[in-house]
Amino acid sequence: MKNMGFRWYGSNSDSISLKDIRQIPGTTQVVGALFDIPVGDVWPEDKIAALKKEVEDAGLKLEVIESVNIHDDIKIGLPTRDKYIDNYKQTIRNLAKYGIKVICYNFMPIFDWVRTNLHFELEDGSTDLAFEHKFVEGDPEDIIRSVQENSNGYVLPGWEPERLAEVKRLFAAYQDVDAKKLTENFKYFLDAIIPVCEECDVRMAIHPDDPPRPLFGLPRIYKNREDMVTIEQLHESRYNGFTICTGSLGEDPRNDVPAIIREFVKKDRVPFVHARNIKFMGDEGDFHEAAHLSSEGSLDMYEIMKALHDTNFDGYIRPDHGRDIWGENGRPGYGLYDRALGIAYLNGLWEALEKND
């Protein structure tokens, strides 16, 4: 696949080097971000330029950013949101100057994706990320402490210390925000930024809620096909697009992921894909991450890749949430080895599909 990418957290905080990524066969893209910019601030041109140069000097491309996070004031709908939306629009313009084509982002309140165990041990001795529903019942602060105790010193996106220090205030601020209100606030945001995206040729690609269910009494608005139809109708434009994360959508067994891919790729609404597998545990929707292979998880990765192939998908794609294997003990879910194996597997499926045409 010509636009296969690898998420990278930067030379200051990622144990994986650009040289390592360059050596993964078939990898052409780095999916990066500026992780030191406070949420809501404008991304400075000099830092964007430096990141782009660093990536390109390593023989790779930087065309996808994951992500430019959205300030809570926008999601809540506070009067201060216009200031942060203006900053977001300027960031889009700045990124466009340096060849960025896609921004992956989410609209999840307070937290981004949630796992209850960052070192879930599998039978073969490897570890991965897991979600068990029983651990998210109760006081959010107790849940946060439990997850942090098993985090290996890393934090989940949206679980940064400065945000968690304000968790009580944030929950109070969201108390009147239900799914309807959150959707209205999302439309306000889209109506403001999409004209800028059209002007700059930068496509927005919202990431599914993960897991795709309400948590902690907070609403979720991108859980399934029906939500996607609603979102595309909030602002009709190909620049109002989706990241299809097969794992996130697949965490609800009612979601037919290949069918979702076929529908929305054909409508030119999918500039970015996270291709990963999960394994269900029990009847509560509990799951753990899995090796990308169909035989290792609950999702049929062949049918997922076939749906992309049959719809002539030519956007950006990356593996996601690998296991820690072969002694690796870094950022949970974002090790080198299993994600590199994932790329080899996904590219192998794609080559077979191409040759079977």
N, C-alpha and C positions, 0 to 999 in steps of 0.2 A: 504494500500500500504506500503510495507516494507521500502521504502526509502523516506518517506514523510518528507519534511524539512520546515524550517522557517527561513527567512532571519533575521539576527541579526547584529546590528551595533556596538556591543561591550559594555562592562560595563561602559566605560567612557562617552559614548554619546547616549546610548539607554535607554529610560525610561522603556523598557521591560526587565525583568530579565530572566536569564536562567531557574530559578525556574518556572516562568510563562510559558515558552515554554514547559518545561518538563510536565506540567499539561494538555497540549492539547492532548487529546486522539489520538493515532495513529501517533504521531510525534516522529521520531527517530533521525533526522538530524538537525544540525544547519548549515545554509549556511552563512559563515562568510568571513571576510577579515581583513587586517591590513590597517586601514584608515589613519594612521598617516605617512605612508611611501610616500615620494614624488614620483610622477610618473616618472618612468625611473630608480629608484634606485633598488638595490637588496634587497629583503625581507630577513632580518636577521633570522638565525636559532633560536636564543634565543626567539625572539618575536613569531615566528611560534609555537615553543614548548610551550610557555606560553599560547597562545590562545587555542591550542589543549588540554592542561591540564585543563584549566578552563572549557571548554565545556565537557570534559569527566568526570570531577569531579561532574558535574551536572547530569550525567547519560545519556548524549547524545553523538552523534558522529559528527565528523568534517571531511567530505570527499569531500566537494564541496567548492570551493572558488569563490566568486563573488564580485569583480573581480580583476585581476592584470591588471591595466589600461596600455594602450599602449601610449608611448610618441609620441607627434605630429611629431617629426622629422622622425619617422618611417613612419607615414602615408603620410607625405609630400614627403619623399624620399630624405632627405638631407644627405650629406656625413657623418654626425655624427650619422646616424641611427645604424651603426654597433655596436657602443659602447652600445647603449640602447638595441639592440637585444641580445648582449652578457650578459647584466644584466638580461634580461628576461629569458634567458636560465638557468642562475644560479638560479634564483628564482624558476623555474620549478624543478630543481634538489633539492633545499632546501625543497620545499613543498612535493615532493615525499618521502623524508626521514621521513616525519611525516604523511604518510598515505593519502595524498590528491590524489583523483582519477580523479577529473574533475575541470577544470578552465573555468568558464563562463566569457566572455569578449566581447568587441565590437570593431568595426573599424569605428565608426562614427567620422567625422571631427569636431573638436572644442567642440561641445556639445554632451552629451549623449542623453537620451530620453528627449523630450520637451513637456511641458504642458503650457498652457497659463493662467490657473487658478488652484491654489492648494487648494482652498476652495470653490468649486462649490456647491451651496446649492441645495439639492433635495427637493421634495415635502414633504417628511417625516421629514425634519429638519436635516438629516445627511448631511455631506459634503464629496466631493471626488475630484479627479483630473479631469480636462477637457482640451480639445484642441479645439480651434475655429480658423479656418484658417485666418479669418480677422485680428486677432491679431498678426500674424507673417508676415504681409505685411508692409514693411517700414524699418526704420533704426534698425538694431539689438540691438544697445545700448538702444534705447527707449523701445524695447520689453523686454530686460533684466530688465530694471528698473521697468516696469509694473509688471513682474512676481515676482520680489523680494519684491515689496510692498505688495504682497498678499501671502507671503511664511511662515508666522508664525515663522520667525527667522531661518528656515531651508533652505537648498539649494538642488537643484536637482543634481544628479550625473553629473559631467562635468561642473557644474555651480559654482564651488568653487571660492571664492573671488580672490585667487591668479591667477586663469586662466582668470577670467573675467576682471581683471585689465589689461590683455594683449590682450584683444579681438581685438583691431584694428590691432595690429601686427600679430595676428594669421590669421585674414582674409586676410591680405596682403600676408602672407606666403602661403596661400592656393589658391591664385588667379589663378595659372596655373595648379591646380590639378582638372582635370575632372574625370568622372567616370572611364574612361579607365586607366588613370594614377593611380588613387587610387587603382584599381584592380591590376595593375602591382606591386604597392608597397606592397599590401597585399600578393601577391604571393611570393615576395622576403622575407617577414617576415615568411610566412608558410614554405618555403623551408629551412629556417634556423632553425626554432624551432621544427618542427614535428619530425625529427630524434631524438632529445632529448626527446620528449614526448614518442616516441616508446621505447627508451632505459629505460625510467623511469616509463612507464605504467601510464602516465597522459594524459587524453583526453581533447583536447581543444573543447570548445562548444561556437561558436560565436553566439551572441544575435542578433536578427533582428533589423534593423533600426526602430526607434520609434519616430514619426509615419513613416510608410514606404513610404516616398516621399521625394524628394529634398526639403531642407529648406534653406533660406537665401542665395540661390545661391550655396550651398554646395552639392556635390554629395552624393548619397546613393548607397550601393552595395549589401544589403541584404534586399530586399523588398518583394520577392515572390518566387515561385517555380523555375522560370527560373534562378534567381540569385543563388539559392541554387545549382542548377545543375552546374552552372559556378564555384562556390566556391569549390565544391567537386572535380572538375576536375583540379583545380589549384594545388592541391597536393593530389594524390590518396592514402589515408590512413584512416582507421577508427579513427585515432587519430585527424584527421581534421574533427571535427564534428560540430553539431548545437545545440544550445539551441532553442527549439521551444517554443516561447512565443505566446500563443494563442491570447492574446490581441493585441500584436504588429502586427502580421500577419493579425489578424481579423479586424484591423482598415482600411484595404482596402477590401471592400466587394467583390472584384473580387477574393480574395484568398479563395480557398476551404481548410480550415484548416484541417478537418478530412482526406481529400485525401492526403494532404501534410504529415501528420503524418504517414499514412499507407505506403506511398512510402519510406520515409527516415528512419523510424524505421526498416522496412524490410531490408534496405540496411545497417543497423547497423551504422547509422550516427547520432543517437540522444541519447546522454548520459544524457540529462537534459531537463526538461520541466517546464515552467512557465504556470500554468493553471489559467486563469482569464477571466473575461467577460468584455465587454464594451457595451455601448448603443449609437447608432447613433443619431445625432441631425441634421435634415435638409438634404440638398442635397450636401453639400460641403465636405463631409467626416469628418465633425465635430463629436465629440463624448465626452462622459464622462465615467469614470470608473463606474462599477456597482457591486452590490453584485454578488457572483459567480453563483447563480442560473440561469438556462436557462430562467426562467420566468421573470427575472429582467433585462435581457440584450438582445443584438442582436445576440449573438452566442449560438449555441446549445451545451451546455456543456455535455449533455448526449452523443451526437454523437462524441464529442471530446474524452471523456473518453472511449467510446466504441472502437474507433480507436486504442487507446493505448492498451486496453485489447485484442482486436482481433489480434494485432501484437506481443503479449507477451512482451510488454514493461516492462523492469525490471531495468530501470535507476532511476535517482533521479528526484523528482518532488516537487514543492512547490506552494502554492497560491501566489497571487501577488496583489498589489495595492488595498487594502481594503478601505472601507469608514471609516470616523470618525463617530462613533456611541456611544450612551450612555455616552455622555459628554467627550469622549476622545478628547484630543487636543494636540497631540504630532507631530511627524514627519509625514507630509502629505503623505497618501498612505500606511504608515507602522505602523498603530496602531495594537493593540493586538486583539481586540474583533472581528472585521469583518474578519480578516485573520484566526482567530481560527474557526469562523463559516464556512469559506471557506474550511478549512481542513475537518471539519465534513461532509460537503456536498460532497466533492470530494471522501472521504473515503466511504460515503454511496452509491454513484453511483458505486464505484468499488466493494463493497460487493454485491450489487444487480447483477452486471454483472458476478461476480464469481459464484453466486448461480444459475444464469440462464443458466450456461454452460450445 
